[in-house]
Amino acid sequence: MLETECYQCPYCGEQVEALLDLSAGEQCYYEDCPVCCRPILFQLWTDGQSWQLQVRREDD
């Protein structure tokens, strides 16, 4: 199950769209910002019906 979600890069502030795979359950991974190329920590929580995405700077 794939979902798209817009988020704001915690470094450059640009609005970016991420493609999320909700079928893998809770996840924590790094992905580079496509604008400024800095590493963003993605934390995805899901309980089957709903999900939540949090993005943070690598050094937070």
Phi, psi and omega per residue, in radians:
M1 nan 2.008 -3.120
L2 -1.847 2.438 3.085
E3 -2.314 2.654 3.012
T4 -1.888 2.533 -3.135
E5 -2.518 2.314 3.051
C6 -1.504 2.469 3.095
Y7 -2.505 2.853 3.107
Q8 -1.831 2.201 3.133
C9 -1.043 2.248 -3.132
P10 -1.263 -0.128 3.106
Y11 -1.731 -1.044 -3.025
C12 -1.705 -0.232 3.092
G13 1.438 0.016 -3.139
E14 -1.252 2.530 3.028
Q15 -1.375 2.232 -3.095
V16 -2.333 2.676 3.117
E17 -1.905 2.321 3.121
A18 -1.972 2.569 3.025
L19 -1.789 2.080 -3.043
L20 -1.929 2.368 3.073
D21 -1.738 1.724 -3.088
L22 -1.328 -0.264 -3.098
S23 -1.255 -0.256 -3.123
A24 -1.534 0.015 3.127
G25 1.335 -2.725 -3.119
E26 -1.150 2.410 -3.065
Q27 -2.453 2.668 3.038
C28 -2.480 2.049 -3.077
Y29 -2.715 2.862 3.099
Y30 -1.822 2.497 3.056
E31 -2.520 2.392 3.141
D32 -1.329 2.488 3.050
C33 -1.132 2.280 3.139
P34 -1.239 -0.191 3.137
V35 -1.664 -0.970 -3.054
C36 -1.831 -0.098 3.073
C37 1.156 0.320 3.095
R38 -1.535 2.604 -3.096
P39 -1.321 2.228 3.137
I40 -1.960 2.331 3.062
L41 -1.504 2.081 3.081
F42 -1.747 2.240 3.042
Q43 -2.139 2.059 -3.086
L44 -2.060 2.173 3.067
W45 -2.002 2.431 3.103
T46 -2.531 2.552 3.098
D47 -2.171 0.352 3.119
G48 1.712 -0.769 -3.133
Q49 -1.776 -0.619 -3.118
S50 -2.288 2.912 -3.139
W51 -2.629 2.814 -3.123
Q52 -2.499 2.381 3.111
L53 -2.034 2.326 3.035
Q54 -2.188 2.344 3.081
V55 -2.055 2.427 -3.111
R56 -2.444 2.785 3.027
R57 -1.180 2.684 3.125
E58 -1.064 -0.593 -3.065
D59 -1.648 0.161 3.108
D60 -1.434 nan nan
